[in-house]
């Protein structure tokens, strides 16, 4: 009965824990699943470990002790899982909820795969901006194409999108090393492009290879943002410096930063939406 009360208390604490900020449905599910798995593991492994220790001390012969201990650690958790499901409602709730979460995460993975499959792979020697057809895209469509293309490259990619009324009217892209990239053209000429095309925004993107759902600008990123604003002169306020990163499901997030190092989430793609 005490084990059952302890399980119920742990389950109630789960419901009270606040969700972290800037998370997608997948990230919320993954956090919840991690907690449930931990509680299930404790519920079955603690008795199994205690039994293994007892068996190793009471069984005669070194070989027999090892067999008894290993048997307790391998077989007993499977038995306890079934027993706890039948005996304790809280444990059964954890187990059932874990199965539901895994099924939902599998569905989200299928959606992400479908989004990636919309875009063909870049061919060797093909220009990045042509492979992903970046010209003329709206901001969200542009970021979707960039996120998939950058993820596939496994290198940092630097993309500058000159925007007019929400559409990309000029795009440049360059592929760098796994940890560094730079503009494909001369930023000193950006001011003229802005004036010639009547742009109201310049969106400068690059990617960080983080797969934890979060990132922050490096000192070099911050310095580059300041330098680009100076080169743009009176159009400096139109510059948006952005980083793309991913979580383990490959959902992407866009982090915006400025020349002072301040940064915040600008957008996150949620496969559940």
Protein Blocks (a to p, Z undefined) as FASTA:
>chain_A
ZZmmmmmmmmmmmmmpccdehiafklmmmmmmmmmmmmmmmmmmmmmmmmmmmmmmmpgc
jklmmmmmmmmmmmmmmmmmmmmmmmmmmlmmmmmmmmmmmmmmmmmmmmmmmmmmmpcc
ddehiafklmnomghpafklmmmmmmmmmmmnopacddddddeehiafbdcdddddfkbc
cdfbdfklmmmmmmmnopabdcdddddfbfehpacddfklmmmmmmmmmmnmmmmmmpcc
ddddddfkopacdddddfkopacdfbdcdfkZZ
